[in-house]
């Protein structure tokens, strides 16, 4: 074995032993990053290691685990997949912690698969495990954050409405961080919101959420400073962190993600999307808040919203954000430097 392959083999051997012997000390995303593989590949390596306890399972040889054996019949796979998706959904709805073996048995006994020659048990387990991760991932935090801006019913000293800038978790329905600012300076306002999100992740909130193993995409509701965002998107394109990092500049965009996760109010604070780009004095009689006072008031309603979302969630996930999730937030937090 060449020296570089030997080094990688020893590294993965140490990682997979740590993963199996001391569960919970690393997330899948952290382990995959150190092993220099994607998270899905890391799960394959772990599964192969548990089955064989052989270094060939580590994927540093020509023949990688999961690549050998006859190719599965496409028609059979399609029939299994058609049954697999609703079966996993049904079992997880009845018991969010349903065991893989229980679901595999249900699959084997399904009437639509009767008398069909099914793949090996390990193959069925792999299919079930992947579908479970997909279903759970749809409600995990960090998968598809969105940056959103919207006016609210708190007034600035000049009589205009405060605009809230948020890092919205569209899958977990959680508000990861927020700030207040001007709609014509959204780069700086979103940078402060990302900084707030990172601060919260270092606290109790970070360990309380079911985190995804990766971040797929981040969409930005761009303010009235579209030109200021061009170097930010160019910098990400030069050294990508997530698969999709995209601007949203369509009409009626403000408040899109907040309405998705919270409706017409954050906690008890009403949001007013239609007034976000309105720079004139507000048409309401309300208390005047400085930026600092507005942040204190909004914090109460953000906490109220997040606690309600957490109380209703049955989703499981990693105990910490994935390294990729932290990197994209750190990139956003430094957006004014681009």
MARLUM-759674 format. One record per residue (C-alpha): residue number from 1; residue in one letter; x, y, z. Coordinates in steps of 0.25 Angstrom, whole numbers. Layout:
REM residues N
<nr: NUM, rest: a, xx: X, yy: Y, zz: Z>
...
END
This chain:
REM residues 338
<nr: 1, rest: x, xx: 0, yy: 0, zz: 0>
<nr: 2, rest: x, xx: 5, yy: 14, zz: -4>
<nr: 3, rest: x, xx: 9, yy: 23, zz: 8>
<nr: 4, rest: x, xx: -3, yy: 33, zz: 6>
<nr: 5, rest: x, xx: -13, yy: 21, zz: 5>
<nr: 6, rest: x, xx: -7, yy: 15, zz: 18>
<nr: 7, rest: x, xx: -8, yy: 28, zz: 25>
<nr: 8, rest: x, xx: -23, yy: 30, zz: 21>
<nr: 9, rest: x, xx: -26, yy: 15, zz: 25>
<nr: 10, rest: x, xx: -20, yy: 17, zz: 39>
<nr: 11, rest: x, xx: -28, yy: 30, zz: 40>
<nr: 12, rest: x, xx: -41, yy: 24, zz: 36>
<nr: 13, rest: x, xx: -38, yy: 12, zz: 45>
<nr: 14, rest: x, xx: -36, yy: 21, zz: 57>
<nr: 15, rest: x, xx: -49, yy: 29, zz: 53>
<nr: 16, rest: x, xx: -58, yy: 17, zz: 51>
<nr: 17, rest: x, xx: -53, yy: 11, zz: 65>
<nr: 18, rest: x, xx: -56, yy: 24, zz: 72>
<nr: 19, rest: x, xx: -69, yy: 25, zz: 65>
<nr: 20, rest: x, xx: -74, yy: 11, zz: 69>
<nr: 21, rest: x, xx: -67, yy: 10, zz: 83>
<nr: 22, rest: x, xx: -71, yy: 24, zz: 88>
<nr: 23, rest: x, xx: -84, yy: 28, zz: 81>
<nr: 24, rest: x, xx: -88, yy: 42, zz: 82>
<nr: 25, rest: x, xx: -74, yy: 48, zz: 83>
<nr: 26, rest: x, xx: -74, yy: 51, zz: 68>
<nr: 27, rest: x, xx: -86, yy: 55, zz: 59>
<nr: 28, rest: x, xx: -86, yy: 48, zz: 46>
<nr: 29, rest: x, xx: -83, yy: 61, zz: 39>
<nr: 30, rest: x, xx: -70, yy: 63, zz: 47>
<nr: 31, rest: x, xx: -66, yy: 48, zz: 45>
<nr: 32, rest: x, xx: -68, yy: 49, zz: 30>
<nr: 33, rest: x, xx: -60, yy: 62, zz: 29>
<nr: 34, rest: x, xx: -48, yy: 56, zz: 36>
<nr: 35, rest: x, xx: -49, yy: 43, zz: 28>
<nr: 36, rest: x, xx: -50, yy: 51, zz: 15>
<nr: 37, rest: x, xx: -63, yy: 45, zz: 10>
<nr: 38, rest: x, xx: -77, yy: 50, zz: 9>
<nr: 39, rest: x, xx: -87, yy: 47, zz: 20>
<nr: 40, rest: x, xx: -94, yy: 36, zz: 12>
<nr: 41, rest: x, xx: -81, yy: 29, zz: 9>
<nr: 42, rest: x, xx: -77, yy: 30, zz: 24>
<nr: 43, rest: x, xx: -90, yy: 22, zz: 28>
<nr: 44, rest: x, xx: -86, yy: 12, zz: 17>
<nr: 45, rest: x, xx: -72, yy: 10, zz: 23>
<nr: 46, rest: x, xx: -78, yy: 9, zz: 37>
<nr: 47, rest: x, xx: -88, yy: -2, zz: 33>
<nr: 48, rest: x, xx: -77, yy: -10, zz: 26>
<nr: 49, rest: x, xx: -68, yy: -9, zz: 37>
<nr: 50, rest: x, xx: -78, yy: -14, zz: 47>
<nr: 51, rest: x, xx: -81, yy: -25, zz: 38>
<nr: 52, rest: x, xx: -67, yy: -30, zz: 35>
<nr: 53, rest: x, xx: -57, yy: -23, zz: 44>
<nr: 54, rest: x, xx: -48, yy: -23, zz: 33>
<nr: 55, rest: x, xx: -39, yy: -11, zz: 28>
<nr: 56, rest: x, xx: -45, yy: -14, zz: 14>
<nr: 57, rest: x, xx: -58, yy: -7, zz: 19>
<nr: 58, rest: x, xx: -50, yy: 6, zz: 21>
<nr: 59, rest: x, xx: -51, yy: 9, zz: 6>
<nr: 60, rest: x, xx: -36, yy: 11, zz: 3>
<nr: 61, rest: x, xx: -35, yy: -1, zz: -5>
<nr: 62, rest: x, xx: -39, yy: -3, zz: -20>
<nr: 63, rest: x, xx: -51, yy: -11, zz: -16>
<nr: 64, rest: x, xx: -60, yy: -3, zz: -7>
<nr: 65, rest: x, xx: -71, yy: -8, zz: 2>
<nr: 66, rest: x, xx: -84, yy: -7, zz: -5>
<nr: 67, rest: x, xx: -79, yy: -8, zz: -19>
<nr: 68, rest: x, xx: -77, yy: -23, zz: -21>
<nr: 69, rest: x, xx: -88, yy: -33, zz: -24>
<nr: 70, rest: x, xx: -98, yy: -34, zz: -36>
<nr: 71, rest: x, xx: -105, yy: -21, zz: -40>
<nr: 72, rest: x, xx: -119, yy: -21, zz: -34>
<nr: 73, rest: x, xx: -131, yy: -22, zz: -44>
<nr: 74, rest: x, xx: -136, yy: -8, zz: -47>
<nr: 75, rest: x, xx: -151, yy: -13, zz: -47>
<nr: 76, rest: x, xx: -150, yy: -20, zz: -34>
<nr: 77, rest: x, xx: -143, yy: -7, zz: -28>
<nr: 78, rest: x, xx: -154, yy: 1, zz: -33>
<nr: 79, rest: x, xx: -165, yy: -8, zz: -27>
<nr: 80, rest: x, xx: -157, yy: -8, zz: -13>
<nr: 81, rest: x, xx: -156, yy: 7, zz: -14>
<nr: 82, rest: x, xx: -171, yy: 9, zz: -16>
<nr: 83, rest: x, xx: -174, yy: 1, zz: -4>
<nr: 84, rest: x, xx: -162, yy: 6, zz: 4>
<nr: 85, rest: x, xx: -165, yy: 21, zz: 5>
<nr: 86, rest: x, xx: -179, yy: 20, zz: 11>
<nr: 87, rest: x, xx: -175, yy: 8, zz: 20>
<nr: 88, rest: x, xx: -164, yy: 16, zz: 26>
<nr: 89, rest: x, xx: -173, yy: 28, zz: 28>
<nr: 90, rest: x, xx: -184, yy: 20, zz: 34>
<nr: 91, rest: x, xx: -174, yy: 13, zz: 44>
<nr: 92, rest: x, xx: -167, yy: 26, zz: 48>
<nr: 93, rest: x, xx: -181, yy: 33, zz: 50>
<nr: 94, rest: x, xx: -185, yy: 22, zz: 60>
<nr: 95, rest: x, xx: -172, yy: 22, zz: 66>
<nr: 96, rest: x, xx: -161, yy: 32, zz: 63>
<nr: 97, rest: x, xx: -150, yy: 23, zz: 69>
<nr: 98, rest: x, xx: -155, yy: 10, zz: 61>
<nr: 99, rest: x, xx: -143, yy: 0, zz: 59>
<nr: 100, rest: x, xx: -138, yy: -2, zz: 45>
<nr: 101, rest: x, xx: -140, yy: -17, zz: 47>
<nr: 102, rest: x, xx: -155, yy: -15, zz: 50>
<nr: 103, rest: x, xx: -157, yy: -7, zz: 37>
<nr: 104, rest: x, xx: -149, yy: -17, zz: 29>
<nr: 105, rest: x, xx: -158, yy: -28, zz: 34>
<nr: 106, rest: x, xx: -170, yy: -20, zz: 30>
<nr: 107, rest: x, xx: -164, yy: -18, zz: 16>
<nr: 108, rest: x, xx: -162, yy: -33, zz: 15>
<nr: 109, rest: x, xx: -176, yy: -36, zz: 19>
<nr: 110, rest: x, xx: -182, yy: -26, zz: 10>
<nr: 111, rest: x, xx: -193, yy: -31, zz: 1>
<nr: 112, rest: x, xx: -188, yy: -24, zz: -11>
<nr: 113, rest: x, xx: -175, yy: -31, zz: -10>
<nr: 114, rest: x, xx: -181, yy: -45, zz: -7>
<nr: 115, rest: x, xx: -174, yy: -56, zz: -15>
<nr: 116, rest: x, xx: -163, yy: -46, zz: -20>
<nr: 117, rest: x, xx: -148, yy: -50, zz: -19>
<nr: 118, rest: x, xx: -143, yy: -39, zz: -10>
<nr: 119, rest: x, xx: -129, yy: -34, zz: -9>
<nr: 120, rest: x, xx: -120, yy: -39, zz: 3>
<nr: 121, rest: x, xx: -124, yy: -34, zz: 17>
<nr: 122, rest: x, xx: -112, yy: -25, zz: 18>
<nr: 123, rest: x, xx: -117, yy: -18, zz: 5>
<nr: 124, rest: x, xx: -131, yy: -16, zz: 10>
<nr: 125, rest: x, xx: -125, yy: -10, zz: 23>
<nr: 126, rest: x, xx: -117, yy: 0, zz: 15>
<nr: 127, rest: x, xx: -129, yy: 4, zz: 7>
<nr: 128, rest: x, xx: -137, yy: 6, zz: 20>
<nr: 129, rest: x, xx: -126, yy: 13, zz: 27>
<nr: 130, rest: x, xx: -125, yy: 23, zz: 15>
<nr: 131, rest: x, xx: -140, yy: 26, zz: 15>
<nr: 132, rest: x, xx: -140, yy: 28, zz: 30>
<nr: 133, rest: x, xx: -129, yy: 38, zz: 29>
<nr: 134, rest: x, xx: -136, yy: 45, zz: 17>
<nr: 135, rest: x, xx: -149, yy: 46, zz: 25>
<nr: 136, rest: x, xx: -143, yy: 51, zz: 38>
<nr: 137, rest: x, xx: -134, yy: 60, zz: 30>
<nr: 138, rest: x, xx: -146, yy: 68, zz: 24>
<nr: 139, rest: x, xx: -149, yy: 73, zz: 38>
<nr: 140, rest: x, xx: -135, yy: 74, zz: 44>
<nr: 141, rest: x, xx: -128, yy: 88, zz: 46>
<nr: 142, rest: x, xx: -117, yy: 93, zz: 37>
<nr: 143, rest: x, xx: -122, yy: 86, zz: 24>
<nr: 144, rest: x, xx: -127, yy: 98, zz: 16>
<nr: 145, rest: x, xx: -126, yy: 111, zz: 24>
<nr: 146, rest: x, xx: -131, yy: 124, zz: 18>
<nr: 147, rest: x, xx: -128, yy: 139, zz: 20>
<nr: 148, rest: x, xx: -141, yy: 147, zz: 21>
<nr: 149, rest: x, xx: -145, yy: 162, zz: 24>
<nr: 150, rest: x, xx: -158, yy: 167, zz: 28>
<nr: 151, rest: x, xx: -164, yy: 180, zz: 35>
<nr: 152, rest: x, xx: -171, yy: 179, zz: 48>
<nr: 153, rest: x, xx: -180, yy: 187, zz: 57>
<nr: 154, rest: x, xx: -168, yy: 193, zz: 65>
<nr: 155, rest: x, xx: -165, yy: 207, zz: 61>
<nr: 156, rest: x, xx: -151, yy: 214, zz: 60>
<nr: 157, rest: x, xx: -149, yy: 228, zz: 66>
<nr: 158, rest: x, xx: -151, yy: 234, zz: 52>
<nr: 159, rest: x, xx: -165, yy: 228, zz: 51>
<nr: 160, rest: x, xx: -162, yy: 217, zz: 41>
<nr: 161, rest: x, xx: -164, yy: 202, zz: 44>
<nr: 162, rest: x, xx: -152, yy: 193, zz: 49>
<nr: 163, rest: x, xx: -148, yy: 183, zz: 40>
<nr: 164, rest: x, xx: -144, yy: 169, zz: 45>
<nr: 165, rest: x, xx: -133, yy: 161, zz: 38>
<nr: 166, rest: x, xx: -133, yy: 146, zz: 41>
<nr: 167, rest: x, xx: -126, yy: 133, zz: 39>
<nr: 168, rest: x, xx: -138, yy: 124, zz: 37>
<nr: 169, rest: x, xx: -137, yy: 109, zz: 38>
<nr: 170, rest: x, xx: -148, yy: 105, zz: 27>
<nr: 171, rest: x, xx: -147, yy: 90, zz: 31>
<nr: 172, rest: x, xx: -147, yy: 91, zz: 46>
<nr: 173, rest: x, xx: -156, yy: 104, zz: 46>
<nr: 174, rest: x, xx: -146, yy: 110, zz: 56>
<nr: 175, rest: x, xx: -141, yy: 124, zz: 56>
<nr: 176, rest: x, xx: -126, yy: 122, zz: 57>
<nr: 177, rest: x, xx: -122, yy: 137, zz: 59>
<nr: 178, rest: x, xx: -127, yy: 151, zz: 56>
<nr: 179, rest: x, xx: -123, yy: 166, zz: 56>
<nr: 180, rest: x, xx: -130, yy: 179, zz: 52>
<nr: 181, rest: x, xx: -125, yy: 188, zz: 41>
<nr: 182, rest: x, xx: -128, yy: 196, zz: 29>
<nr: 183, rest: x, xx: -134, yy: 189, zz: 16>
<nr: 184, rest: x, xx: -124, yy: 197, zz: 8>
<nr: 185, rest: x, xx: -112, yy: 191, zz: 16>
<nr: 186, rest: x, xx: -116, yy: 176, zz: 17>
<nr: 187, rest: x, xx: -102, yy: 171, zz: 15>
<nr: 188, rest: x, xx: -98, yy: 177, zz: 29>
<nr: 189, rest: x, xx: -111, yy: 173, zz: 35>
<nr: 190, rest: x, xx: -111, yy: 159, zz: 31>
<nr: 191, rest: x, xx: -96, yy: 158, zz: 35>
<nr: 192, rest: x, xx: -101, yy: 162, zz: 49>
<nr: 193, rest: x, xx: -112, yy: 152, zz: 49>
<nr: 194, rest: x, xx: -102, yy: 141, zz: 45>
<nr: 195, rest: x, xx: -93, yy: 145, zz: 56>
<nr: 196, rest: x, xx: -105, yy: 144, zz: 66>
<nr: 197, rest: x, xx: -107, yy: 130, zz: 60>
<nr: 198, rest: x, xx: -93, yy: 126, zz: 63>
<nr: 199, rest: x, xx: -94, yy: 131, zz: 77>
<nr: 200, rest: x, xx: -107, yy: 124, zz: 80>
<nr: 201, rest: x, xx: -100, yy: 111, zz: 74>
<nr: 202, rest: x, xx: -89, yy: 112, zz: 85>
<nr: 203, rest: x, xx: -100, yy: 112, zz: 96>
<nr: 204, rest: x, xx: -111, yy: 103, zz: 100>
<nr: 205, rest: x, xx: -119, yy: 105, zz: 87>
<nr: 206, rest: x, xx: -108, yy: 99, zz: 79>
<nr: 207, rest: x, xx: -109, yy: 86, zz: 87>
<nr: 208, rest: x, xx: -124, yy: 86, zz: 88>
<nr: 209, rest: x, xx: -127, yy: 85, zz: 73>
<nr: 210, rest: x, xx: -127, yy: 72, zz: 64>
<nr: 211, rest: x, xx: -116, yy: 76, zz: 54>
<nr: 212, rest: x, xx: -115, yy: 71, zz: 40>
<nr: 213, rest: x, xx: -102, yy: 65, zz: 35>
<nr: 214, rest: x, xx: -100, yy: 75, zz: 24>
<nr: 215, rest: x, xx: -105, yy: 88, zz: 19>
<nr: 216, rest: x, xx: -111, yy: 87, zz: 4>
<nr: 217, rest: x, xx: -114, yy: 101, zz: 1>
<nr: 218, rest: x, xx: -116, yy: 115, zz: 6>
<nr: 219, rest: x, xx: -125, yy: 125, zz: -1>
<nr: 220, rest: x, xx: -124, yy: 140, zz: 2>
<nr: 221, rest: x, xx: -136, yy: 150, zz: 1>
<nr: 222, rest: x, xx: -127, yy: 161, zz: -4>
<nr: 223, rest: x, xx: -131, yy: 175, zz: 2>
<nr: 224, rest: x, xx: -130, yy: 188, zz: -6>
<nr: 225, rest: x, xx: -115, yy: 187, zz: -8>
<nr: 226, rest: x, xx: -114, yy: 177, zz: -19>
<nr: 227, rest: x, xx: -101, yy: 182, zz: -24>
<nr: 228, rest: x, xx: -94, yy: 181, zz: -10>
<nr: 229, rest: x, xx: -97, yy: 166, zz: -11>
<nr: 230, rest: x, xx: -90, yy: 163, zz: -24>
<nr: 231, rest: x, xx: -76, yy: 161, zz: -18>
<nr: 232, rest: x, xx: -82, yy: 152, zz: -7>
<nr: 233, rest: x, xx: -88, yy: 143, zz: -17>
<nr: 234, rest: x, xx: -75, yy: 143, zz: -25>
<nr: 235, rest: x, xx: -67, yy: 140, zz: -13>
<nr: 236, rest: x, xx: -75, yy: 128, zz: -10>
<nr: 237, rest: x, xx: -75, yy: 123, zz: -25>
<nr: 238, rest: x, xx: -60, yy: 124, zz: -25>
<nr: 239, rest: x, xx: -59, yy: 115, zz: -12>
<nr: 240, rest: x, xx: -73, yy: 108, zz: -10>
<nr: 241, rest: x, xx: -77, yy: 104, zz: 3>
<nr: 242, rest: x, xx: -91, yy: 99, zz: 0>
<nr: 243, rest: x, xx: -97, yy: 93, zz: -13>
<nr: 244, rest: x, xx: -106, yy: 105, zz: -15>
<nr: 245, rest: x, xx: -104, yy: 119, zz: -10>
<nr: 246, rest: x, xx: -114, yy: 128, zz: -17>
<nr: 247, rest: x, xx: -121, yy: 142, zz: -17>
<nr: 248, rest: x, xx: -136, yy: 144, zz: -17>
<nr: 249, rest: x, xx: -139, yy: 157, zz: -23>
<nr: 250, rest: x, xx: -153, yy: 155, zz: -28>
<nr: 251, rest: x, xx: -165, yy: 165, zz: -25>
<nr: 252, rest: x, xx: -172, yy: 161, zz: -12>
<nr: 253, rest: x, xx: -160, yy: 154, zz: -6>
<nr: 254, rest: x, xx: -160, yy: 160, zz: 8>
<nr: 255, rest: x, xx: -165, yy: 151, zz: 19>
<nr: 256, rest: x, xx: -165, yy: 139, zz: 10>
<nr: 257, rest: x, xx: -158, yy: 129, zz: 19>
<nr: 258, rest: x, xx: -163, yy: 135, zz: 32>
<nr: 259, rest: x, xx: -178, yy: 134, zz: 27>
<nr: 260, rest: x, xx: -174, yy: 119, zz: 24>
<nr: 261, rest: x, xx: -170, yy: 116, zz: 38>
<nr: 262, rest: x, xx: -178, yy: 126, zz: 47>
<nr: 263, rest: x, xx: -190, yy: 131, zz: 39>
<nr: 264, rest: x, xx: -193, yy: 146, zz: 41>
<nr: 265, rest: x, xx: -186, yy: 147, zz: 55>
<nr: 266, rest: x, xx: -173, yy: 143, zz: 62>
<nr: 267, rest: x, xx: -178, yy: 140, zz: 75>
<nr: 268, rest: x, xx: -188, yy: 151, zz: 78>
<nr: 269, rest: x, xx: -180, yy: 161, zz: 69>
<nr: 270, rest: x, xx: -188, yy: 164, zz: 56>
<nr: 271, rest: x, xx: -179, yy: 164, zz: 43>
<nr: 272, rest: x, xx: -183, yy: 173, zz: 31>
<nr: 273, rest: x, xx: -177, yy: 168, zz: 19>
<nr: 274, rest: x, xx: -184, yy: 178, zz: 10>
<nr: 275, rest: x, xx: -177, yy: 190, zz: 18>
<nr: 276, rest: x, xx: -163, yy: 185, zz: 17>
<nr: 277, rest: x, xx: -158, yy: 193, zz: 6>
<nr: 278, rest: x, xx: -167, yy: 205, zz: 10>
<nr: 279, rest: x, xx: -157, yy: 216, zz: 15>
<nr: 280, rest: x, xx: -168, yy: 226, zz: 19>
<nr: 281, rest: x, xx: -174, yy: 228, zz: 33>
<nr: 282, rest: x, xx: -182, yy: 216, zz: 38>
<nr: 283, rest: x, xx: -197, yy: 218, zz: 39>
<nr: 284, rest: x, xx: -199, yy: 212, zz: 53>
<nr: 285, rest: x, xx: -198, yy: 218, zz: 67>
<nr: 286, rest: x, xx: -188, yy: 210, zz: 74>
<nr: 287, rest: x, xx: -177, yy: 212, zz: 84>
<nr: 288, rest: x, xx: -163, yy: 216, zz: 79>
<nr: 289, rest: x, xx: -151, yy: 207, zz: 81>
<nr: 290, rest: x, xx: -136, yy: 209, zz: 79>
<nr: 291, rest: x, xx: -129, yy: 198, zz: 72>
<nr: 292, rest: x, xx: -125, yy: 192, zz: 85>
<nr: 293, rest: x, xx: -139, yy: 193, zz: 91>
<nr: 294, rest: x, xx: -144, yy: 186, zz: 78>
<nr: 295, rest: x, xx: -135, yy: 175, zz: 79>
<nr: 296, rest: x, xx: -138, yy: 172, zz: 94>
<nr: 297, rest: x, xx: -153, yy: 172, zz: 90>
<nr: 298, rest: x, xx: -152, yy: 163, zz: 78>
<nr: 299, rest: x, xx: -143, yy: 154, zz: 86>
<nr: 300, rest: x, xx: -155, yy: 150, zz: 95>
<nr: 301, rest: x, xx: -164, yy: 147, zz: 83>
<nr: 302, rest: x, xx: -153, yy: 139, zz: 76>
<nr: 303, rest: x, xx: -151, yy: 131, zz: 89>
<nr: 304, rest: x, xx: -166, yy: 129, zz: 90>
<nr: 305, rest: x, xx: -166, yy: 124, zz: 75>
<nr: 306, rest: x, xx: -154, yy: 115, zz: 77>
<nr: 307, rest: x, xx: -159, yy: 108, zz: 90>
<nr: 308, rest: x, xx: -173, yy: 105, zz: 83>
<nr: 309, rest: x, xx: -166, yy: 99, zz: 71>
<nr: 310, rest: x, xx: -156, yy: 91, zz: 80>
<nr: 311, rest: x, xx: -168, yy: 86, zz: 89>
<nr: 312, rest: x, xx: -175, yy: 80, zz: 76>
<nr: 313, rest: x, xx: -163, yy: 74, zz: 70>
<nr: 314, rest: x, xx: -161, yy: 59, zz: 70>
<nr: 315, rest: x, xx: -149, yy: 59, zz: 60>
<nr: 316, rest: x, xx: -136, yy: 53, zz: 64>
<nr: 317, rest: x, xx: -122, yy: 58, zz: 59>
<nr: 318, rest: x, xx: -108, yy: 61, zz: 62>
<nr: 319, rest: x, xx: -105, yy: 68, zz: 75>
<nr: 320, rest: x, xx: -97, yy: 79, zz: 68>
<nr: 321, rest: x, xx: -97, yy: 87, zz: 55>
<nr: 322, rest: x, xx: -89, yy: 81, zz: 44>
<nr: 323, rest: x, xx: -76, yy: 87, zz: 41>
<nr: 324, rest: x, xx: -82, yy: 91, zz: 27>
<nr: 325, rest: x, xx: -93, yy: 98, zz: 34>
<nr: 326, rest: x, xx: -84, yy: 106, zz: 43>
<nr: 327, rest: x, xx: -75, yy: 110, zz: 31>
<nr: 328, rest: x, xx: -86, yy: 116, zz: 23>
<nr: 329, rest: x, xx: -91, yy: 124, zz: 35>
<nr: 330, rest: x, xx: -77, yy: 129, zz: 38>
<nr: 331, rest: x, xx: -76, yy: 133, zz: 23>
<nr: 332, rest: x, xx: -89, yy: 141, zz: 24>
<nr: 333, rest: x, xx: -84, yy: 147, zz: 37>
<nr: 334, rest: x, xx: -72, yy: 152, zz: 30>
<nr: 335, rest: x, xx: -80, yy: 157, zz: 18>
<nr: 336, rest: x, xx: -77, yy: 171, zz: 19>
<nr: 337, rest: x, xx: -62, yy: 168, zz: 17>
<nr: 338, rest: x, xx: -64, yy: 162, zz: 3>
END
